[in-house]
Amino acid sequence: MSQVKPTRSELLKLKKRLLVAQKGQRLLQQKLDVLMLELSKYVTDYLEQSKKVSTFLRETYTSIPEVKAFSTQQNFLTFTNLMEDSLEANISFNSIMGISFPQIAISMKKTFSSFYSQVLELYPKAENLFAKIENMVATLIKLVELQEIILALARAIRSTKRRVNALKYYIIPSIEKSISFVSFRIKEMEREDFYRLKKVKNKLVKSERF
């Protein structure tokens, strides 16, 4: 408080700072509320996507032994190799409230038909198996994308919450305390000036009588 000058100009500055800080807190609180809603939405999406991943994994791993059992090992490996580099991921960036996060789009570079199963003499369900694998990979990548968004939102929420709390519990109370101190000192000095002027006036009145 000793660094705060008890003047009317300083009091005006402090009041302006208080208005700016209060407005900043309101805006940051609104941003925090929006971020919390977005986080809730993406967490729901993440949980739904996790269920899809679990379903695809279960279906895939239950189908693999059956397909392998009715196909020769060499033919199965040859068909497996056809899957290499079949999926292509295109990464772009989007933003929510100024927060950047990746968006991953999956596309097929190769397509698989029953022709491969017939030529390699694979079990007829082989094609269906690899369709499941494609879906599983695409779903997993979507899950990763959602995870990155959630982490980015969580970091932004933590940062914004710190700024809101700093304004609410430290900066604004500190400014309000300074305003109270300066207001008190100004009134105190005004009273002192009043009594001083009153004394001078009394002296002048006495001197005039004599």
C-alpha positions in Angstrom: 0.0 0.0 0.0 2.9 2.3 0.6 3.5 2.4 -3.2 0.0 3.6 -3.9 -0.3 7.4 -4.0 -3.3 8.7 -2.1 -4.5 11.1 -4.8 -7.7 11.5 -6.7 -6.0 10.8 -10.0 -4.6 7.5 -8.6 -8.1 6.7 -7.3 -9.5 7.1 -10.9 -6.8 4.9 -12.3 -7.5 2.2 -9.8 -11.2 2.3 -10.5 -10.6 2.0 -14.2 -8.2 -1.0 -13.6 -10.9 -2.6 -11.4 -13.5 -2.3 -14.2 -11.0 -3.8 -16.8 -10.2 -6.6 -14.4 -13.9 -7.4 -13.7 -14.7 -7.4 -17.4 -11.7 -9.7 -18.0 -12.9 -12.1 -15.4 -16.4 -12.2 -16.9 -15.0 -12.9 -20.4 -12.6 -15.5 -19.1 -15.4 -17.1 -17.1 -17.6 -17.3 -20.2 -14.7 -18.8 -22.1 -14.2 -21.3 -19.3 -17.9 -22.3 -19.4 -17.8 -22.8 -23.2 -14.7 -24.9 -22.9 -16.3 -27.1 -20.2 -19.3 -27.7 -22.4 -17.1 -28.6 -25.3 -15.0 -31.0 -23.1 -18.2 -32.7 -21.9 -19.4 -33.2 -25.5 -16.0 -34.6 -26.6 -15.7 -36.9 -23.6 -19.2 -38.3 -24.5 -18.0 -38.9 -28.1 -14.8 -40.5 -26.8 -16.7 -42.9 -24.6 -19.0 -43.9 -27.5 -16.0 -44.3 -29.8 -14.3 -46.5 -27.1 -17.3 -48.8 -27.2 -17.0 -49.1 -31.0 -13.3 -49.9 -30.7 -14.0 -52.6 -28.2 -16.7 -54.1 -30.4 -14.4 -54.1 -33.5 -11.5 -55.6 -31.6 -13.7 -58.4 -30.2 -15.2 -59.2 -33.6 -11.8 -59.1 -35.3 -10.0 -61.3 -32.8 -12.7 -63.8 -32.8 -12.7 -64.0 -36.7 -8.9 -64.3 -37.1 -8.5 -67.9 -35.8 -11.4 -69.1 -38.0 -9.9 -67.6 -41.1 -6.4 -68.8 -40.4 -7.7 -72.3 -39.6 -9.3 -72.7 -43.1 -6.4 -71.0 -45.1 -2.8 -72.0 -45.7 -0.3 -70.0 -43.7 1.4 -68.7 -46.8 -1.8 -67.6 -48.5 -3.0 -66.0 -45.3 0.3 -64.0 -45.0 0.1 -63.0 -48.6 -3.4 -61.7 -48.1 -2.3 -59.9 -44.9 0.5 -58.1 -46.9 -2.2 -56.7 -49.2 -3.4 -54.7 -46.3 -0.1 -52.8 -45.9 -0.4 -49.1 -46.8 -4.0 -49.6 -47.7 -5.2 -46.8 -45.4 -4.1 -43.2 -45.8 -4.4 -40.6 -43.1 -4.7 -36.9 -44.0 -4.1 -34.6 -41.0 -5.5 -31.1 -40.9 -5.9 -28.7 -38.0 -9.1 -27.1 -36.6 -9.7 -24.9 -33.6 -12.2 -24.3 -30.8 -12.0 -20.9 -29.0 -8.5 -20.4 -30.4 -7.3 -23.9 -29.3 -5.7 -25.9 -32.1 -6.2 -29.6 -32.5 -5.6 -32.2 -35.2 -8.3 -33.7 -37.4 -7.5 -37.0 -39.0 -9.3 -38.1 -42.2 -9.0 -41.7 -43.3 -9.2 -42.8 -46.9 -8.6 -46.1 -48.7 -5.6 -46.3 -51.2 -6.6 -49.9 -52.1 -9.8 -51.8 -52.2 -10.2 -55.5 -51.6 -12.6 -57.8 -53.3 -13.5 -61.5 -53.3 -11.1 -61.9 -56.2 -8.2 -62.0 -53.8 -9.9 -64.6 -51.6 -10.6 -66.8 -54.7 -7.1 -66.5 -56.2 -5.4 -67.2 -52.9 -8.0 -69.9 -52.0 -8.8 -68.3 -48.7 -11.7 -69.0 -46.5 -14.7 -67.0 -47.8 -14.9 -64.9 -44.6 -11.4 -63.5 -45.1 -12.7 -60.5 -47.0 -15.1 -59.8 -44.2 -12.3 -60.1 -41.7 -10.2 -57.5 -43.4 -13.2 -55.2 -43.7 -13.5 -55.4 -40.0 -9.8 -54.6 -39.6 -10.1 -51.5 -41.8 -13.0 -50.3 -39.7 -11.1 -51.1 -36.5 -8.1 -49.0 -37.6 -10.2 -46.1 -38.7 -12.1 -46.2 -35.4 -8.9 -46.3 -33.4 -7.5 -43.3 -35.3 -10.8 -41.4 -34.6 -10.3 -42.3 -30.9 -6.8 -40.9 -31.0 -8.1 -37.7 -32.6 -10.8 -37.3 -29.8 -8.1 -38.0 -27.2 -5.9 -35.2 -28.6 -8.9 -32.8 -28.6 -9.8 -33.7 -25.0 -6.2 -33.2 -23.9 -6.0 -29.8 -25.7 -9.3 -28.7 -24.1 -8.1 -29.9 -20.6 -4.9 -27.8 -20.9 -6.9 -24.8 -22.0 -9.4 -25.2 -19.2 -6.6 -25.5 -16.6 -4.8 -22.3 -18.0 -8.1 -20.3 -18.2 -9.2 -21.4 -14.7 -5.8 -20.2 -13.3 -6.3 -16.8 -14.9 -9.9 -16.6 -13.6 -8.8 -17.5 -10.1 -5.9 -15.1 -10.2 -8.3 -12.2 -11.2 -11.1 -13.3 -8.7 -9.0 -14.1 -5.7 -5.9 -11.9 -6.0 -5.9 -9.1 -8.6 -9.5 -7.8 -8.1 -9.4 -8.0 -4.2 -5.9 -6.3 -4.3 -7.3 -3.4 -6.5 -10.4 -3.1 -4.3 -8.1 -3.0 -1.2 -6.0 -0.2 -2.8 -9.2 1.7 -3.7 -10.4 1.5 -0.1 -7.0 2.6 1.2 -6.7 5.6 -1.2 -10.3 6.6 -0.5 -9.7 6.5 3.2 -6.5 8.5 2.9 -8.1 11.1 0.7 -11.0 11.6 3.2 -8.4 11.6 6.1 -6.4 14.3 4.3 -9.5 16.3 3.5 -10.5 16.3 7.2 -6.9 17.3 8.1 -7.1 20.2 5.6 -10.5 21.2 7.0 -9.3 21.4 10.5 -6.1 23.2 9.4 -8.2 25.7 7.5 -10.5 26.1 10.5 -7.6 26.8 12.8 -6.2 29.4 10.3 -9.6 31.0 10.1 -10.0 31.2 13.9 -6.6 32.8 14.1 -7.5 35.3 11.5 -10.8 36.1 13.3 -8.9 36.6 16.6 -6.3 38.8 15.0 -9.0 41.0 13.4 -10.6 41.5 16.8 -7.4 43.0 18.2 
